[in-house]
Amino acid sequence: MSHRPPTRSPSPRAAKRSRIDHLTKEDFKNGLFLAPMVRSGALPTRLFALKHGASLVWGPEIVDKAVLHSERVVDPVTGLVSYNGKQGRAIFTTHPIEKPYYIFQMGSADPDLAVQAARMVQQDVSGIDLNCGCPKPFSTHSGMGAALLTNPDLLCSILTALRAAMPPEITVTAKIRLLPSQEDTLKLVERIVNTGISALTIHCRTRNMRDRDAALVGRLREIVEFVEKMGKGIAVTENGDCTGAEDAIRVRELTGAHSVMIARAAESNPSCFSMNPLVDVEQTLTPAYLRLAKYLDNNWGLTKFCISQFKGRHVAFDKAQQKTYHQVLNAAKGFDDAALSEMVGEWTGEEEFKEIVKVIEARGPRVRAVAAEPPKCAAEVPLKDIPPAAAPILVA
Ligand SMILES: Cc1cc2nc3c(=O)[nH]c(=O)nc-3n(C[C@H](O)[C@H](O)[C@H](O)COP(=O)(O)O)c2cc1C
């Protein structure tokens, strides 16, 4: 929760920055993406991923109803945008600097709710992604996540509704898992692609597979070729077991995928998108992460969790230093902890942030110096005007 006086007005930074071109199907090609990760995909993680080379970043899945019960609050000093739940606690935060690269992932089992939630967040995101892969009961019991894989009518109706309701500058995408049979997977993919999505991510595991099971990347090439033959220019992104920028080259060669998405390797080290990722993350990334997290008012518990997931090769940091580092972190109850402050040094989060802004703004051709104007918005399209889902061709 922000300690600064909130405002509902657009952030000052957003207003000053030059207009940035919206995403197109092409932006989902030749990319290396940060995967959606509940908790681990917090704003500071996404900003560090962007700083170190991620082309696009997916936020953690947020359920449509949670968005609908939230209130959007802008921090007038940092520009941080928080969607706060009933207790005033942020259900997610974002910053205008990440907007051109930020895909909001939604959990939904209802086209109307999905559209309402998407309309609420569309001013802060570049795309809406539908989670069709989460196998956890909290998601599947209400028909969301991986439950959609066996309810393709509902899955496609949500995507169709989102596509119809969102303005063209907001992409609509989906992230699915493989079905046990390749034939069924291809049928599902065909229906999904026909909804008008801009890109498709395939987590190369089936619903019943655990993360420790090797991803079935060998099945992807046929799917990629199938989608290419459909001729809609849709990128297929591989997800599963990629360890970083260098490994992504191998994954693309192996699968023919247009792009690669990384989850756990990025959770361990958000700089893995670089060909020269940071080593000694405790010494390099952690202090920077803490400074940035404090500046952006990131929830302390969430910050601590994300840092506890960092793992890296040790070069200069010996065993005793590692032990002290973990003891200090475990004991700390907040950013103001004295031992933590000693470990971090100066709380120069604003400098960390400015550095990230510099790196992001130095990015290529999507940045255009044209006068800022509000995006054309389909927010007023009544729900009744949204066309029904494409006719079913797959038996669930
Ligand atoms: C901590 C954690 C949280 C996750 N949360 C989400 C999520 O919110 N939405 C989603 O589609 N997948 C989620 N996933 C799955 C990942 O996006 C990804 O599909 C999976 O971990 C396989 O990629 P990997 O082998 O690179 O880890 C999560 C994974 C992890 C480890």
The ligand as an ORCA input file, in Angstrom:
! r2SCAN-3c Opt
* xyz 0 1
  C       6.279    -19.259     -9.182
  C       5.519    -19.568    -10.446
  C       4.330    -18.923    -10.688
  C       3.623    -19.159    -11.882
  N       2.491    -18.450    -12.139
  C       1.913    -18.546    -13.378
  C       0.862    -17.675    -13.762
  O       0.452    -16.776    -13.023
  N       0.307    -17.848    -15.003
  C       0.757    -18.810    -15.871
  O       0.241    -18.910    -16.995
  N       1.767    -19.631    -15.526
  C       2.363    -19.510    -14.321
  N       3.444    -20.283    -14.024
  C       3.956    -21.219    -15.038
  C       5.057    -20.549    -15.842
  O       4.607    -19.385    -16.505
  C       5.646    -21.520    -16.889
  O       4.610    -21.897    -17.765
  C       6.241    -22.775    -16.277
  O       6.964    -22.501    -15.098
  C       7.169    -23.460    -17.283
  O       8.212    -22.595    -17.663
  P       9.711    -22.837    -17.104
  O      10.068    -24.267    -17.429
  O      10.552    -21.825    -17.810
  O       9.677    -22.664    -15.618
  C       4.138    -20.094    -12.829
  C       5.341    -20.757    -12.557
  C       6.029    -20.491    -11.399
  C       7.344    -21.192    -11.156
*
